[in-house]
Amino acid sequence: MHRLLLIDDDEALAGPLTQYLARFDLHLEAVTRPSVALERLAAERFDALILDGMLPEMDGFEFCKRLRAGHDAWRDMPVLMLTARGDLTDRVVGLELGADDYLPKPFEPRELAARLQTILRRTRFAPAAAAHVAPQPAGKLCFEGLEIDTARREVRCASGLVELTGTEYELLLMLAREAGKVFSRDDILNRLRGQEAELYTRAVDILVSRLRRKLEPLAALKTLRNAGYCFALPEQTA
C-alpha cells in the first residue's frame, strides 16, 4: 500500500478522502501546516504528496520549491498540487516549480485517485511489497555525453548525476528510446499522464524546458516547430 501525505489546512477534507483512497490501496495521512509536513517527511517515508496551494506559513508553491531543493529523497517524490486556484497561470507556476500534476478544487475523488495512480506508476519509490520482487536485468542507454541507467533510474552526464523528477526521467527515457522520432505534445501527454488526464500543451513545454536546463550544456532535446520534440544526441560509439 502506498503512503500519501496530504498537506491541506481544510481539516474536513482528510477524513472522507482517506476513506475513499483506501479503496485503491492508497493510505492517506494528513497535516494542516507545512512545518509539520517537513518534520514528517524528515522522519518517515511517503510515496507521494498531495499539496494544497493555499496554506498557512507558506503557500504550496513555496513549499514545492523548498521540497525540490531539499534532501535527495524529496527531489523526485511525486507531488500533486491541489488548489482552488485553477487557472492556467497557477498550473504553469506549479509545474515550473516541480509539481508532477495539478488538480483544481472542487474535484472528483475518482479523478484524484486516477492521477495519483498515474504518477505513482512513474515514480522510483516502489511500495514496500515491491522490495521482494526480483530486480530486472540492468540496462543502459549510452549517448555522446549522456548515460541513462534504466535499472537504477539514473541519468549521468560529464558533470555527474543529473537530478530529475519522476516525470522528467520518464520523458527523457521515452524520447531517448526512440531517438530521432518526433513526438507531438499530445503524444507526450498521453504517454506520461494517460488518457484520463486533462490535456493542456503548455504543460509539455514547461516540462521540456525544465529538462533542458538540467541537461545543459548538452543539446539533447530538439524542438521541431509545429510538430513537437525529439531526442537529438547520437549514440555513443565504441
NUMAR-390791 format. One line per 3 residues: number of its first residue (from 1); their letters; for each residue x, y, z of N, C-alpha, C. Coordinates in Angstrom, 1 decimal. Last residue first. Layout:
BEGIN
NUM = A = X:Y:Z:X:Y:Z:X:Y:Z; ...
//
This chain:
BEGIN
238 = ATQ = 31.8:2.8:-29.8:32.9:2.1:-29.0:34.3:2.8:-29.3; 29.7:5.6:-29.6:30.3:4.6:-30.4:31.5:4.0:-29.6; 26.5:6.6:-28.4:28.0:6.5:-28.2:28.6:5.3:-28.9
235 = EPL = 24.2:8.1:-30.6:24.6:7.0:-29.8:26.1:7.0:-29.6; 23.6:11.7:-30.6:24.0:10.5:-31.3:24.4:9.4:-30.2; 20.7:13.5:-29.4:22.1:13.1:-29.2:22.4:11.8:-29.9
232 = AFC = 18.0:14.2:-29.6:18.9:14.5:-30.7:20.4:14.1:-30.5; 14.6:13.4:-29.4:15.9:13.3:-28.7:17.0:13.4:-29.8; 12.1:15.9:-30.2:12.8:14.6:-30.4:14.1:14.6:-29.6
229 = YGA = 8.8:17.4:-30.3:10.1:17.3:-29.8:10.7:15.9:-30.1; 6.7:19.1:-32.6:6.9:18.5:-31.3:8.4:18.5:-30.9; 5.5:20.7:-34.7:5.5:19.3:-34.7:5.7:18.7:-33.4
226 = NRL = 5.8:23.4:-34.7:4.5:22.9:-35.1:4.4:21.4:-35.2; 9.3:22.9:-34.9:8.2:23.9:-34.8:6.9:23.3:-35.4; 10.9:20.8:-32.9:10.5:21.0:-34.3:9.2:21.8:-34.4
223 = TKL = 13.6:20.9:-30.7:12.2:21.3:-31.0:12.0:21.4:-32.5; 15.5:18.4:-29.1:15.3:19.3:-30.2:13.8:19.6:-30.4; 17.6:17.7:-26.4:16.2:17.8:-26.9:16.1:18.8:-28.0
220 = AAL = 20.3:18.0:-25.9:19.7:16.6:-26.0:18.3:16.6:-26.6; 22.8:19.5:-25.9:21.6:19.8:-26.7:20.9:18.5:-27.0; 24.4:20.0:-22.8:24.1:19.1:-23.8:22.8:19.6:-24.5
217 = PEL = 25.2:21.6:-20.6:25.2:22.2:-21.9:24.8:21.3:-23.1; 21.8:20.9:-19.6:22.8:21.8:-20.2:24.2:21.5:-19.7; 19.9:19.4:-18.3:20.9:18.6:-19.2:21.9:19.6:-19.8
214 = KRR = 18.3:21.2:-17.0:19.1:20.2:-16.2:20.1:19.5:-17.0; 17.1:22.5:-19.1:18.0:23.2:-18.2:18.9:22.3:-17.4; 15.6:20.4:-20.2:16.7:21.0:-21.0:17.7:21.7:-20.1
211 = LRS = 13.6:20.1:-18.2:14.6:19.0:-18.5:15.8:19.5:-19.3; 12.2:22.5:-18.4:12.9:22.1:-17.2:14.0:21.1:-17.4; 11.3:22.3:-21.0:12.2:23.4:-20.7:12.9:23.1:-19.4
208 = VLI = 9.6:20.1:-20.8:10.8:20.0:-21.7:11.8:21.1:-21.3; 7.7:21.2:-19.1:8.4:20.0:-18.7:9.7:19.9:-19.5; 6.7:23.3:-20.6:7.3:23.6:-19.3:8.2:22.4:-18.9
205 = DVA = 5.5:21.9:-22.7:6.6:22.9:-23.0:7.4:23.2:-21.7; 3.6:20.4:-21.3:4.7:19.7:-22.0:5.8:20.7:-22.3; 1.8:22.5:-20.5:2.5:21.6:-19.5:3.7:20.9:-20.1
202 = RTY = 0.7:23.4:-22.9:1.7:24.3:-22.2:2.5:23.5:-21.1; -1.3:21.7:-23.6:0.0:21.5:-24.2:1.1:22.4:-23.5; -3.3:19.8:-21.7:-3.0:21.2:-22.0:-1.5:21.3:-22.4
199 = LEA = -5.7:17.5:-21.1:-4.6:17.9:-22.0:-4.5:19.4:-22.0; -6.3:15.6:-18.2:-6.7:16.8:-18.9:-5.5:17.2:-19.8; -6.1:12.0:-18.2:-5.6:13.4:-17.8:-6.1:14.5:-18.7
196 = EQG = -6.8:9.6:-19.2:-7.8:10.3:-18.3:-7.4:11.7:-18.0; -4.7:8.6:-20.7:-5.8:9.1:-21.4:-6.8:9.9:-20.5; -1.5:9.4:-19.3:-2.6:8.6:-19.5:-3.8:9.3:-20.1
193 = RLR = 0.9:10.8:-18.9:-0.2:11.0:-17.9:-1.4:10.1:-18.1; 2.7:10.0:-20.9:3.1:10.2:-19.5:2.0:10.2:-18.5; 1.3:9.6:-23.3:2.2:8.6:-22.8:2.5:8.7:-21.3
190 = NLI = -0.2:11.9:-23.5:-0.9:10.7:-23.5:0.0:9.6:-22.9; 1.8:13.9:-23.6:0.9:13.9:-22.6:0.2:12.5:-22.4; 3.1:13.1:-26.0:3.8:13.1:-24.8:2.9:13.0:-23.6
187 = DDR = 1.1:13.4:-27.9:1.7:12.1:-27.8:2.4:12.0:-26.4; 0.7:16.2:-27.7:-0.4:15.3:-27.2:0.2:13.9:-27.1; 3.1:17.1:-28.8:2.8:17.4:-27.4:1.7:16.4:-26.8
184 = SFV = 4.7:14.5:-30.7:3.9:15.7:-30.6:3.6:15.9:-29.1; 7.9:13.4:-31.3:6.7:13.2:-30.5:5.9:14.5:-30.4; 10.0:12.1:-33.8:9.3:13.3:-33.3:8.0:12.9:-32.6
181 = KGA = 12.9:10.2:-33.3:11.5:10.2:-33.6:10.8:11.5:-33.0; 15.5:10.5:-32.4:15.2:10.9:-33.7:13.7:11.0:-34.1; 15.2:7.6:-30.3:16.0:8.8:-30.7:15.7:9.2:-32.1
178 = ERA = 13.6:6.2:-28.5:13.3:6.3:-29.9:13.9:7.6:-30.5; 14.6:6.4:-26.0:14.4:5.0:-26.5:14.1:5.1:-28.0; 14.5:9.1:-25.6:15.8:8.5:-25.9:15.7:7.1:-26.4
175 = LML = 11.8:9.6:-25.0:12.4:10.2:-26.2:13.7:9.5:-26.6; 11.5:8.1:-22.6:10.6:7.9:-23.7:11.3:8.4:-25.0; 13.5:9.3:-20.9:13.6:7.9:-21.3:12.8:7.6:-22.6
172 = LLE = 12.5:11.9:-20.6:13.8:11.7:-21.2:13.9:10.2:-21.7; 10.0:11.3:-19.3:10.0:12.0:-20.6:11.4:11.7:-21.3; 10.9:10.0:-17.0:10.1:9.3:-17.9:10.1:9.9:-19.3
169 = YET = 12.3:12.2:-15.8:13.0:11.0:-16.1:12.2:10.2:-17.2; 10.2:14.0:-15.3:11.3:14.4:-16.2:12.1:13.1:-16.7; 8.7:12.5:-13.5:8.2:12.8:-14.7:9.2:13.2:-15.7
166 = GTL = 10.5:12.3:-11.2:10.0:11.1:-11.9:9.5:11.4:-13.3; 13.1:14.7:-11.6:11.9:14.2:-11.0:11.5:13.0:-11.8; 16.7:14.3:-11.5:15.4:14.5:-12.3:14.3:14.1:-11.4
163 = EVL = 20.0:15.2:-11.4:18.8:15.0:-10.5:17.5:15.4:-11.3; 22.6:13.6:-12.8:21.6:14.6:-13.1:20.3:14.3:-12.3; 25.9:13.0:-11.8:24.5:12.6:-11.7:23.6:13.8:-12.0
160 = GSA = 28.4:14.7:-13.8:27.9:13.8:-12.8:26.5:13.4:-12.9; 29.3:16.0:-16.0:29.5:16.7:-14.7:29.0:15.8:-13.5; 28.7:14.4:-18.2:30.1:14.6:-17.8:30.3:15.2:-16.4
157 = CRV = 25.8:12.7:-16.8:26.5:13.4:-17.9:27.9:13.6:-17.4; 23.3:10.3:-16.1:24.6:10.9:-15.8:25.1:11.6:-17.1; 20.5:9.1:-14.4:21.0:9.8:-15.6:22.3:10.5:-15.3
154 = ERR = 18.8:6.2:-13.2:19.8:7.3:-13.0:20.2:7.8:-14.4; 17.5:3.8:-12.7:16.7:5.1:-13.0:17.6:6.3:-12.7; 18.8:1.5:-12.5:18.9:2.4:-11.4:18.0:3.6:-11.5
151 = ATD = 18.1:0.5:-15.0:17.9:-0.3:-13.8:17.9:0.5:-12.6; 18.7:2.4:-16.9:17.3:2.1:-16.7:17.0:1.2:-15.5; 20.8:4.9:-17.1:20.8:3.6:-16.4:19.4:3.3:-16.1
148 = IEL = 21.9:6.8:-19.6:20.7:6.6:-18.8:20.7:5.1:-18.4; 24.4:9.2:-20.2:24.1:7.8:-20.0:22.9:7.7:-19.2; 26.0:11.5:-22.5:24.8:11.2:-21.6:24.7:9.7:-21.5
145 = GEF = 28.0:12.0:-24.3:27.8:12.9:-23.2:26.7:12.6:-22.2; 26.4:10.2:-26.7:27.6:11.1:-26.5:27.3:12.1:-25.5; 24.7:7.6:-24.9:24.8:8.6:-26.0:26.1:9.4:-25.7
142 = CLK = 23.3:4.6:-23.9:24.5:5.4:-23.9:24.6:6.3:-25.1; 21.3:3.1:-21.7:21.3:3.7:-23.0:22.4:4.7:-22.9; 21.4:-0.1:-20.0:21.9:1.3:-20.1:21.7:1.8:-21.6
139 = GAP = 20.2:-2.4:-17.6:20.3:-1.9:-19.0:20.7:-0.4:-19.0; 19.9:-5.3:-15.7:20.4:-4.0:-15.8:20.4:-3.6:-17.3; 16.9:-7.1:-15.2:18.2:-7.1:-15.7:18.6:-5.6:-16.0
136 = QPA = 15.0:-6.3:-12.2:15.1:-6.5:-13.7:16.5:-6.5:-14.1; 14.9:-8.0:-9.1:15.3:-6.9:-9.9:15.3:-7.3:-11.4; 12.0:-9.7:-7.7:13.4:-9.8:-8.2:13.7:-8.6:-9.2
133 = VHA = 10.3:-8.2:-5.0:10.3:-8.6:-6.4:11.7:-8.7:-6.9; 10.3:-7.3:-2.5:10.6:-8.7:-2.6:10.6:-9.2:-4.1; 9.7:-4.6:-2.6:11.1:-4.9:-2.2:11.4:-6.4:-2.4
130 = AAA = 7.1:-4.3:-3.0:7.9:-4.4:-4.2:9.3:-4.8:-3.9; 5.9:-3.7:-0.6:5.9:-5.1:-1.1:6.8:-5.3:-2.3; 6.2:-0.9:-0.4:7.0:-1.8:0.4:7.1:-3.2:-0.1
127 = PAF = 6.1:0.6:-3.6:5.5:0.2:-2.4:6.4:-0.8:-1.7; 8.9:2.6:-4.9:8.0:1.5:-5.0:7.3:1.2:-3.7; 9.9:5.4:-6.3:9.5:5.0:-5.0:8.5:3.9:-5.1
124 = RTR = 10.1:6.3:-8.8:11.1:5.3:-8.4:10.8:4.8:-7.0; 7.0:6.7:-10.6:8.0:7.0:-9.6:9.0:5.9:-9.3; 5.0:6.1:-12.3:6.2:6.6:-12.9:7.3:6.8:-11.9
121 = RLI = 2.9:5.3:-10.7:3.5:4.3:-11.6:4.8:4.8:-12.2; 2.3:7.7:-9.5:2.9:6.6:-8.7:3.5:5.5:-9.6; 0.9:9.0:-11.4:2.2:9.5:-11.1:3.0:8.5:-10.2
118 = TQL = -1.4:7.3:-11.6:-0.6:7.5:-12.8:0.8:8.0:-12.4; -2.6:7.4:-9.1:-2.1:6.1:-9.6:-1.1:6.3:-10.8; -3.3:10.1:-9.1:-2.3:9.6:-8.1:-1.7:8.3:-8.6
115 = RAA = -5.2:10.1:-11.1:-4.0:10.9:-11.3:-2.9:10.5:-10.3; -7.2:8.5:-9.8:-6.6:8.2:-11.1:-5.3:8.9:-11.4; -7.8:10.0:-7.5:-7.2:8.7:-7.4:-6.5:8.2:-8.7
112 = LER = -8.9:12.3:-8.7:-7.7:12.4:-7.9:-7.0:11.0:-7.8; -11.1:11.2:-10.0:-10.1:11.7:-10.8:-8.8:11.9:-10.0; -12.6:10.4:-7.7:-12.1:9.4:-8.6:-11.0:9.9:-9.6
109 = PEF = -13.2:12.8:-6.5:-12.2:11.9:-5.8:-11.7:10.9:-6.8; -13.3:15.7:-8.4:-13.9:14.4:-8.2:-12.9:13.5:-7.6; -12.9:19.0:-7.0:-12.5:17.9:-7.8:-13.3:16.6:-7.5
106 = PKP = -13.1:22.6:-7.0:-13.5:21.3:-6.5:-13.2:20.2:-7.5; -9.5:22.5:-7.2:-10.7:22.3:-6.5:-11.9:23.1:-7.1; -7.4:21.2:-9.9:-8.0:22.3:-9.1:-9.2:21.8:-8.4
103 = LYD = -4.4:19.5:-10.0:-5.8:19.3:-10.0:-6.5:20.4:-9.2; -1.5:18.6:-11.5:-2.2:19.7:-10.9:-3.7:19.5:-11.1; 1.8:16.9:-11.2:0.4:17.1:-11.8:-0.3:18.1:-11.0
100 = DAG = 4.3:17.4:-10.3:4.1:16.4:-11.3:2.7:16.4:-12.0; 6.1:20.4:-9.6:4.9:19.5:-9.4:4.8:18.6:-10.6; 8.2:22.2:-10.1:8.5:20.8:-10.0:7.3:19.9:-9.6
97 = LEL = 7.8:24.7:-10.9:8.4:24.5:-9.6:8.7:23.1:-9.3; 6.3:24.5:-13.2:7.7:25.0:-13.3:8.5:24.8:-12.0; 3.9:23.6:-12.1:4.7:22.7:-12.9:6.1:23.2:-13.0
94 = GVV = 3.0:26.0:-10.8:3.2:24.7:-10.1:4.1:23.8:-10.8; 2.9:27.8:-13.0:3.8:28.0:-11.9:4.1:26.7:-11.1; 0.8:26.6:-14.5:2.2:26.7:-15.1:3.2:26.9:-14.0
91 = RDT = -1.3:26.8:-12.8:-0.9:25.5:-13.2:0.6:25.5:-13.7; -1.5:29.6:-12.6:-1.2:28.8:-11.4:-0.7:27.4:-11.8; -2.3:30.1:-15.3:-1.1:30.7:-14.7:-0.6:29.9:-13.5
88 = LDG = -4.8:28.8:-15.6:-3.6:28.3:-16.3:-2.3:28.8:-15.7; -6.6:28.4:-12.5:-6.3:29.0:-13.8:-5.0:28.6:-14.3; -7.4:27.5:-10.0:-7.2:26.5:-11.1:-6.9:27.1:-12.4
85 = RAT = -7.2:27.5:-6.8:-6.8:28.4:-7.8:-6.4:27.6:-9.1; -7.6:25.6:-5.0:-8.8:26.3:-5.5:-8.5:27.2:-6.7; -5.5:22.7:-5.5:-5.8:24.1:-5.0:-7.1:24.6:-5.6
82 = LML = -3.0:20.6:-5.4:-4.4:20.6:-5.2:-4.8:21.9:-4.7; -0.4:18.9:-7.0:-0.9:20.2:-6.5:-2.4:20.2:-6.5; 1.4:16.1:-6.3:0.2:16.6:-7.0:-0.3:17.8:-6.3
79 = VPM = 4.6:14.9:-6.6:3.7:15.9:-6.0:2.6:16.3:-6.9; 6.8:12.3:-6.0:5.7:12.8:-6.8:4.9:13.8:-6.0; 10.2:13.0:-5.4:9.0:12.5:-4.8:7.8:13.1:-5.6
76 = DRW = 12.6:13.9:-6.1:11.8:13.4:-7.2:10.6:12.6:-6.6; 13.6:15.1:-3.8:13.6:15.9:-5.0:12.8:15.3:-6.1; 13.7:13.8:-1.4:12.5:14.6:-1.7:12.4:15.1:-3.1
73 = ADH = 16.1:12.5:-1.2:14.9:11.7:-1.2:13.6:12.5:-1.6; 17.9:14.6:-1.0:17.8:13.9:-2.2:16.5:13.1:-2.3; 16.3:17.5:0.6:17.0:16.2:0.7:16.9:15.5:-0.7
70 = GAR = 15.5:20.4:-1.4:15.9:19.8:-0.2:16.6:18.5:-0.3; 14.4:21.5:-3.6:15.8:22.0:-3.3:16.3:21.3:-2.0; 11.9:20.6:-3.6:12.8:20.2:-4.7:14.2:20.6:-4.5
67 = LRK = 10.9:21.8:-1.3:11.0:20.4:-1.4:12.0:19.9:-2.5; 10.8:24.5:-2.0:11.8:24.0:-1.0:11.9:22.5:-1.0; 8.8:24.4:-4.0:10.2:24.9:-4.3:11.2:24.4:-3.3
64 = CFE = 6.7:23.6:-2.5:7.2:22.7:-3.6:8.6:23.1:-4.0; 6.4:25.8:-0.8:6.7:24.5:-0.2:7.3:23.6:-1.3; 5.7:27.7:-2.7:6.9:27.9:-2.0:7.3:26.6:-1.4
61 = FGD = 3.2:26.6:-3.4:4.2:26.8:-4.4:5.6:27.0:-3.8; 1.6:26.6:-1.1:2.1:25.4:-1.7:3.2:25.5:-2.7; 2.9:29.3:1.1:1.9:28.7:0.2:2.5:27.4:-0.4
58 = MEP = 3.5:29.2:4.6:4.0:29.4:3.3:3.0:28.8:2.3; 1.7:29.7:6.9:3.1:29.7:7.0:3.8:30.0:5.6; -1.2:28.0:5.4:-0.6:29.0:6.3:0.9:28.8:6.3
55 = LMG = -1.9:27.7:1.8:-1.5:27.2:3.1:-1.1:28.3:4.1; -2.9:26.9:-1.2:-3.1:28.0:-0.2:-3.0:27.4:1.1; -2.4:24.5:-2.6:-1.7:25.7:-3.0:-1.8:26.8:-2.0
52 = DLI = -1.8:21.3:-1.1:-2.7:22.4:-1.4:-1.9:23.7:-1.7; -0.6:18.3:-2.3:-0.2:19.6:-1.7:-1.2:20.7:-2.1; 0.2:15.2:-1.7:-0.9:15.9:-2.2:-0.8:17.3:-1.5
49 = LAD = 3.0:13.2:-2.4:2.4:14.3:-1.6:1.2:14.8:-2.4; 4.2:9.8:-2.0:3.7:10.9:-2.8:3.1:11.9:-1.9; 5.2:8.0:-0.2:5.4:7.7:-1.7:5.0:8.9:-2.6
46 = FRE = 7.2:8.6:2.7:6.0:8.7:1.9:6.2:8.5:0.5; 8.8:7.8:5.6:8.8:7.6:4.2:7.4:7.7:3.6; 9.8:10.1:8.3:9.0:9.0:7.7:9.2:9.0:6.2
43 = AAL = 11.2:12.4:9.0:11.2:11.2:9.9:10.6:10.0:9.3; 10.9:14.4:7.1:12.3:14.1:7.6:12.3:12.8:8.4; 8.1:14.4:6.9:8.9:14.0:5.7:10.4:13.6:6.2
40 = REL = 7.4:15.5:9.3:7.0:14.2:9.0:7.9:13.6:7.9; 8.6:18.1:9.1:9.0:17.2:10.2:8.6:15.8:9.8; 7.1:19.1:6.9:8.6:18.9:6.8:9.1:18.0:7.9
37 = AVS = 4.5:19.1:8.1:4.8:18.3:6.9:6.3:18.0:6.8; 4.8:21.1:10.0:4.6:19.8:10.4:4.9:18.8:9.3; 5.1:23.3:8.2:6.2:23.0:9.1:6.1:21.6:9.7
34 = PRT = 2.7:23.4:6.8:3.9:23.0:6.1:5.0:22.6:7.1; -0.2:22.0:8.4:0.8:23.1:8.3:2.0:22.6:7.7; -1.9:19.9:8.5:-2.5:21.2:8.1:-1.5:22.3:7.9
31 = VAE = -1.7:16.5:7.3:-1.3:17.6:8.2:-1.9:18.9:7.6; -2.6:13.1:6.9:-2.8:14.5:6.7:-2.2:15.4:7.7; -2.4:10.1:5.0:-2.2:10.8:6.3:-2.2:12.3:6.0
28 = LHL = -3.7:7.4:3.2:-3.6:8.8:3.3:-3.4:9.2:4.8; -2.9:4.7:1.2:-3.1:5.1:2.7:-2.7:6.6:2.8; -4.4:3.1:-1.3:-3.7:4.3:-1.0:-4.0:4.8:0.4
25 = DFR = -6.0:1.1:-2.4:-4.7:0.7:-1.7:-3.8:2.0:-1.5; -8.3:2.1:-3.2:-7.3:2.0:-4.2:-6.0:1.6:-3.6; -9.8:2.6:-1.0:-10.3:1.6:-1.9:-9.3:1.2:-3.0
22 = ALY = -8.5:4.7:0.3:-8.2:3.3:0.8:-8.8:2.2:-0.2; -9.7:6.9:-0.8:-8.5:6.4:-1.4:-8.1:5.1:-0.9; -12.0:7.2:1.0:-12.1:6.9:-0.4:-10.9:6.3:-1.1
19 = QTL = -10.9:7.7:3.5:-11.7:6.5:3.3:-11.8:6.2:1.8; -9.5:10.1:3.0:-8.8:8.9:3.5:-9.6:7.6:3.2; -11.6:11.8:2.3:-10.6:11.4:1.3:-9.8:10.2:1.7
16 = PGA = -13.0:12.1:4.7:-13.6:11.4:3.6:-12.6:11.0:2.5; -10.7:13.3:6.3:-11.5:12.1:6.7:-12.1:11.4:5.5; -9.7:15.7:4.9:-8.9:14.5:5.2:-9.7:13.2:5.4
13 = LAE = -11.4:17.9:4.9:-11.1:17.1:3.6:-10.5:15.8:3.9; -11.6:19.3:7.2:-12.8:18.5:6.8:-12.5:17.6:5.6; -9.4:20.9:7.3:-9.4:19.7:8.1:-10.6:18.8:7.8
10 = DDD = -7.6:22.5:5.2:-9.0:22.2:5.3:-9.1:20.8:6.0; -4.9:22.8:4.8:-5.5:23.3:6.0:-7.0:23.1:6.1; -2.9:20.2:3.7:-4.1:21.0:3.4:-4.7:21.5:4.7
7 = ILL = -1.2:17.7:2.5:-0.9:18.9:3.2:-2.0:20.0:2.8; -1.1:14.3:2.8:-1.9:15.4:2.3:-1.5:16.6:3.2; 0.9:11.7:1.8:0.8:12.8:2.8:0.0:13.9:2.2
4 = LRH = 0.6:8.2:1.4:0.5:9.5:0.9:0.4:10.5:2.0; 1.9:5.0:0.7:1.6:6.0:1.8:1.7:7.4:1.2; 0.6:2.2:-0.9:1.4:3.4:-1.0:0.9:4.4:0.1
1 = M = 0.8:-1.2:0.0:0.0:0.0:0.0:0.9:1.2:0.0
//
